[in-house]
Amino acid sequence: MNSLSRRCCVADMVTACAGPRTQSGMVLILGLALLAGLSLLGIMAGNSMLQQKQMAANHADSELARLSAMTAIGSGEGFLLALPAAARRENCPSDCFADPVRSVLHTPDMLPAQPEYLPDDWWSGWGLTGHSAAAITSRDAMAGTAWSLPGRYPPQFVLQEIKFVAIPEMSVPEDAPRISGIGYYRILGRGTGIAPNSSHVVEAIFARPWQMQADESPSAGIDCKAFRPWYDCGRMAYRERR
């Protein structure tokens, strides 16, 4: 075998040996790149799951605050219906309640314009809960609206008398209950969630007929069914403030 043939054989052997090594290196690089891509996808999926979990927790806390605020509105409405006719002086246009009702039934000029943005301390000082309302009305049924939700504070409500519309006795329908007039009230209800800044405030306009004291039933309070359809009684409007 001449020298040229020997050189060709040596070159072929080097090529045959070098080919598999080069291919193995490329497979390793591709495997590492695929592993890095899968790891990146796993991290992104984990972050997405954490974000969705946090969003779900925030939504649940917001709904808890909203439900608590609606419970507060119900407590305020129950408080107004539970008041006896004697709680309001007859033939009185304004400032007609005696304490302790007078101290919690505010006039519109007594409260700030946007109480929904006031801190917890303000609501704790001005707001009523189901238990405190039950103590004023002496109605055990009011205690059923007490705090049973896991928020930071119990549902709280604030009351305002918007106006009182006197109903002359001569204008009362013959088959309707006799009333001295209808009071219209604004109820602000506030609920809190578990998170420090989670709160919700709703507002309702409520009508309560005031029966003649001589015609009042032995049990304090009224039922709106007895006054419909002759008079406004119950929730007239509702909106969410925050």
C-alpha positions in Angstrom: 0.0 0.0 0.0 1.5 3.3 -1.1 1.7 6.4 1.2 -1.3 8.0 -0.4 -3.5 5.1 0.3 -2.3 4.9 3.9 -3.1 8.7 4.4 -6.6 8.1 3.1 -7.3 5.2 5.4 -6.1 7.2 8.4 -8.4 10.1 7.4 -11.4 7.8 7.0 -10.7 6.3 10.5 -10.6 9.8 12.1 -13.8 10.8 10.4 -15.5 7.6 11.5 -14.5 8.2 15.1 -15.2 11.9 15.2 -18.8 11.6 13.7 -20.5 9.9 16.7 -18.8 12.2 19.3 -20.0 15.3 17.5 -23.6 13.9 17.3 -23.6 13.0 21.0 -22.6 16.5 22.0 -25.5 18.0 20.0 -28.0 15.6 21.6 -26.7 16.7 25.1 -27.1 20.4 24.2 -30.6 19.8 22.8 -31.5 17.8 25.9 -30.3 20.6 28.2 -32.2 23.2 26.2 -35.4 21.1 26.4 -35.0 20.6 30.1 -34.5 24.4 30.6 -37.7 25.1 28.6 -39.7 22.6 30.6 -38.4 24.1 33.8 -39.4 27.6 32.7 -42.9 26.4 31.8 -43.2 24.8 35.2 -42.2 28.0 36.9 -44.6 30.0 34.9 -47.4 27.6 35.6 -46.7 27.7 39.3 -46.7 31.5 39.3 -50.0 31.5 37.4 -51.5 29.2 40.0 -50.4 31.4 42.9 -51.8 34.5 41.2 -55.1 32.7 40.6 -55.2 31.5 44.1 -54.6 35.1 45.4 -57.2 36.5 43.1 -59.8 33.9 44.3 -58.9 34.7 48.0 -59.4 38.5 47.3 -62.7 37.9 45.6 -63.9 35.7 48.5 -62.9 38.3 51.0 -64.7 41.0 49.0 -67.9 38.9 48.8 -67.6 38.4 52.6 -67.5 42.1 53.2 -70.4 42.7 50.8 -72.6 40.0 52.5 -71.8 41.5 55.9 -72.9 45.0 54.6 -76.2 43.5 53.4 -76.6 41.9 56.8 -76.1 45.3 58.4 -78.9 46.8 56.1 -81.2 44.0 57.3 -80.4 44.8 60.9 -81.2 48.5 60.4 -84.5 47.7 58.7 -85.4 45.4 61.6 -84.5 48.0 64.1 -86.8 50.6 62.5 -89.7 48.1 62.3 -89.1 47.0 65.9 -89.6 50.5 67.3 -93.0 51.0 69.1 -95.2 53.9 68.0 -94.5 55.5 71.4 -90.8 56.0 70.3 -91.9 58.9 68.1 -94.0 61.8 69.4 -97.2 62.3 67.5 -97.8 65.6 65.6 -94.1 66.2 65.7 -92.3 67.4 62.5 -88.7 66.9 63.5 -86.4 65.8 66.4 -89.3 63.7 67.7 -87.4 60.8 69.3 -86.3 60.4 72.9 -83.1 58.7 74.0 -81.8 56.1 73.5 -83.4 56.1 70.0 -82.6 59.8 69.5 -78.9 59.2 70.0 -78.7 56.7 67.1 -81.3 58.1 64.7 -79.3 61.0 63.1 -80.3 63.9 61.0 -78.6 64.3 57.6 -76.5 67.2 58.7 -74.9 65.2 61.5 -72.9 62.8 59.3 -70.1 63.5 56.9 -70.7 63.4 53.1 -68.8 60.2 52.4 -68.8 58.0 55.5 -68.0 55.0 53.4 -64.3 56.2 53.3 -64.0 56.7 57.1 -61.8 54.4 59.1 -62.9 51.5 61.4 -62.8 53.7 64.5 -65.4 56.0 63.2 -67.8 53.1 62.3 -67.2 51.5 65.7 -68.2 54.8 67.4 -71.2 55.7 65.2 -72.5 52.3 63.9 -75.0 49.9 65.5 -74.7 46.2 65.5 -77.5 43.6 65.9 -76.8 43.2 69.6 -76.7 46.9 70.3 -79.9 47.4 68.4 -81.6 44.6 70.3 -80.7 46.3 73.5 -82.4 49.5 72.5 -85.6 47.9 71.1 -85.7 45.2 73.8 -86.6 42.8 71.1 -84.8 39.4 71.3 -85.5 38.8 67.6 -83.0 41.6 66.7 -80.2 39.5 68.3 -80.6 37.0 65.5 -78.9 39.6 63.2 -75.8 39.6 65.4 -72.3 39.0 64.1 -71.9 35.5 62.7 -69.5 36.3 59.8 -65.7 35.9 60.1 -64.9 39.6 59.3 -62.8 42.0 61.3 -65.8 43.7 62.7 -69.5 42.8 63.0 -71.9 44.2 60.5 -72.6 47.9 61.4 -75.3 50.3 60.3 -76.0 54.0 60.7 -79.5 55.6 60.5 -80.7 58.9 59.3 -84.2 60.3 59.2 -84.6 62.0 55.8 -88.1 63.3 56.2 -91.5 62.7 57.9 -94.6 63.0 55.8 -97.7 63.6 57.9 -100.9 61.8 56.9 -104.1 63.7 57.8 -106.6 61.4 59.4 -109.3 62.5 56.9 -107.2 61.3 54.0 -106.7 57.8 55.4 -108.7 55.2 53.4 -111.6 53.7 55.3 -110.2 50.1 55.4 -106.6 51.2 56.0 -104.8 51.3 59.4 -104.7 54.8 60.9 -101.3 56.3 60.9 -99.9 59.7 61.9 -97.4 59.7 59.0 -94.6 57.9 57.2 -90.9 58.4 58.1 -88.3 57.9 55.4 -84.9 56.8 56.5 -81.5 56.3 55.1 -79.6 53.2 56.3 -75.9 52.9 55.7 -74.6 49.3 56.2 -70.9 48.4 56.4 -69.3 45.1 56.3 -65.6 44.0 56.6 -63.6 41.1 55.3 -60.6 39.5 56.8 -58.0 41.5 55.0 -57.1 44.9 56.7 -58.4 47.1 53.8 -61.4 45.0 52.9 -64.7 46.8 53.5 -68.0 47.3 51.7 -70.7 50.0 52.2 -74.2 49.9 50.9 -77.2 52.2 51.3 -80.9 51.7 51.5 -83.9 54.1 51.7 -86.5 52.7 54.0 -90.1 53.8 54.7 -91.7 53.1 58.1 -95.4 54.1 58.8 -96.0 55.4 62.3 -99.3 54.1 63.6 -101.5 56.0 66.0 -100.4 55.2 69.5 -104.0 54.4 70.5 -104.3 51.8 67.8 -100.9 50.2 68.3 -101.0 46.4 68.9 -99.8 45.1 72.3 -96.6 43.8 70.7 -94.1 46.6 69.8 -93.1 47.0 66.2 -95.0 46.6 62.9 -95.2 44.3 59.9 -95.2 46.0 56.5 -97.8 43.5 55.3 -100.4 45.3 57.4 -99.8 48.7 55.7 -99.6 47.7 52.0 -100.9 48.7 49.5 -102.1 51.9 51.2 -98.8 53.2 52.4 -95.1 53.1 51.6 -93.5 50.5 53.9 -90.2 48.7 53.6 -87.2 49.2 51.4 -87.7 51.8 48.7 -84.2 52.0 47.1 -80.9 50.3 47.4 -77.4 51.0 46.0 -73.8 50.1 46.7 -71.6 53.0 47.7 -68.2 51.2 48.0 
